[in-house]
Amino acid sequence: MSQRFSSKQFGGKQQVSEIIIPVIPAPTKNIPNKKSNKVGKKILWFISPSNHLNPYKLNRLKSKTLIKCKNILSLMKEVVRKEIVKDLIQAQEILNKKDSSISLQLKELSDHAIEDVALQKDLDLISVTVLIYSLGKVIQRMPPEEIKDLSVEIGFAIKFLKENSYSRYNKAVKSMFNIIRKSDAKVKLHLQDVMQAAKIKKGAILLGKGLSIGQAAGLMGLSNWDLQSYAGKTTMLEFGKETVKEGHRLNLAISLFGAG
Amino acid sequence: MDKNMFFDAGPIISLVMSRLDWLLPILKEKFGGHFYITPAVKKELVDRPIGIKRFEFEALQVLKHISEGTLEIYEDVSESRSKQLQVVANSSFKIKGKRMELIQSGEMESVVAAMKTGSNTVVMDERTLRLFIEDNKQMEKLLEIRFKNPVETNLQKRDLFSEQLKSIKIIRSIELVAVAYKMGLLDAYLPKIKGGKEKLLDSVLWATKFNGCAVTSQEIDEIKELLL
């Protein structure tokens, strides 16, 4: 099933849940929902964003054991699955190297991954990209044993994705965030900021790739305000010369306001 | 015919963030027509940020302009037309066999509404749509450079999009600020120093750029050259 996203679907709201993975809320408001139980809502935050794509099926199932549900999880595109596997393998290799440039390498990996986000517009991919970037930011504060646990969990995530076992993949990703959160109180505090910053940073890269502000902000679950205030302060978005000469544009404005 | 000017979300954000939004009512008076925003733009300017702590007050500032009638909501937007143009735009380029979905239909609303009223004037800070309207070849070049991959262009779609929007005239928040300077609306900030005028113009132009208006430093220099 192909996936198409728009900011309307995303709602564009900033929703940093405790588990954080889905940057965008599930589209529950238009779904006929007889039992809006808390459990269902909580489960929503634990699952992969790909599950958001079929709200009707999701709603029907969410009072059950959604995480274990397999029939709605075949929505991840093959190309995305492969890309996530590749990114996670590289992230694991970087973590296992234990050298001083882990942060930088994770950032570079995330920068590469965002290119695929621009092409695929896939929430699972966005989550992994943001996860890797955020990890790069907090890794220096994490004790070695936690990094080891994280690497093991990434290994599980890779294994489950390869096996197309998405429910277990989702659990593994959830565990990764839990490890990061529990590792250090400061990390826990820092993580939400980092996640927000990561989304803005990645959103700006999407802008740089040529996506419009609305499109880039929508993909990252940000508002235009977030992205525009950041975009204005970075030089990376400047591109060549404008076709319409400034003199022409200014004269048009002057004539419109009768300021000649 | 009434004079109308349609605002995308970007310029209002730039002006509010630069603390220059107080210029809007004065500029509207000088313009002698309507300043419109579409429902999608209002959503982005007020409804969404009002729920975000960091931008709550900014949302209220915009809401004040709406309540006072400086910014009017233009309701009669053809969603189907916006969607149609969005589809054409987003099928114009492919990279690695994948369609590049560059623009949202909400972003098309201001342009569609401006065409409908015949005013054809849009204030837009956003570079992507502007580039697409004004120079679609440049858009292609941008994608090629940024993705470091060849871009497959559907020339028919690309040119159809540009053809349909060729009557649109775009100005940005930076030009609004430049006009305000030229009209003397910013004179209260003129510092009593040598080169005070240049300092004032430079400061407001850069403030607008830093708050999100897509303008190059070279263009800022050009504005200064033209106005000083």
Interface residues (C-beta under 8 A of the other chain):
Chain A: R4 S6 S7 K8 G12 K13 Q14 E115 A118 L119 Q120 K121 L207 G208 K209 G210 L211 S212 I213 G214 Q215 G218 S223 N224 W225 D226 Q228 S229 A231 G232 K233 L237 E238 F239 G240 K241 E242 T243 V244 K245 E246 G247 R249 L250 L252 A253 I254 L256 F257 G258 A259
Chain B: M5 A9 G10 I13 S14 M17 L27 K30 F31 G32 E44 R48 P49 G51 I52 R54 F55 E58 I95 K96 K98 M100 E101 L102 I103 Q104 S105 G106 E107 T121 D125 E126 R127 T128 L129 L131 E134 D135 Q138 M139 K141 L142 L143 I145 R146 F147 K169 I170 I171 R172 E175 L176 A178 V179 K182 M183 K209 F210 N211 G212 C213 A214 T216 S217 Q218 E219 E222 I223 L226 L227
